[in-house]
Structure formats: C-alpha cells, structure tokens
C-alpha cells in the first residue's frame, strides 16, 4: 500500500468515526400495503405451511452431510478391503 492510499484510508476511517456519532436513527418507512416476499421467503413460508414445525429448509444440507459421510466411509472400507488382496 502506497503512502497516498494509506493517507486516504486513514482520512476515510477518521471521517467515518466522526460521522458515526452524528448519524441519524434509521426509521421504518410508512407503507400503505404489504411488501411482496422474495422467492426464498416464499419457499420457506410454503415449507412451513405444509409441514409446520419441521425444518424442511435444512433437509438439503443434512442430505449433503450424509452423502459426504457415506462417501468417506465407503472410501475407507474400499481401502481396507484392497489391503488384503494381491493382484
């Protein structure tokens, strides 16, 4: 990092620290109607409606973990079984 960029960095950091204390509070905007859900939010809502209380949105991750675990286990079994064989 050159001296010019270091100087700019420190000026920016100092300026941000000064402004942080002067920043106004963020207030929610007044809305006349409901805001539409994102696609991801709709998926979670539908999953919750069909199976209330069941974390369906986590099932994909659980499946990936199981596949990784099984794959690792199969590799270990394969290596052990090949140790005793002569080719």
PEMO-V153092 format. One record per run of one state. SS is the DSSP state (helix for helix, strand for strand, loop for the rest). FROM is the first residue (numbers start at 1). TO is the last residue. If there is no record, write none. Layout:
ss & from & to
SS & FROM & TO
SS & FROM & TO
This chain:
ss & from & to
loop & 1 & 2
helix & 3 & 20
loop & 21 & 38
helix & 39 & 50
loop & 51 & 55
helix & 56 & 83
loop & 84 & 87
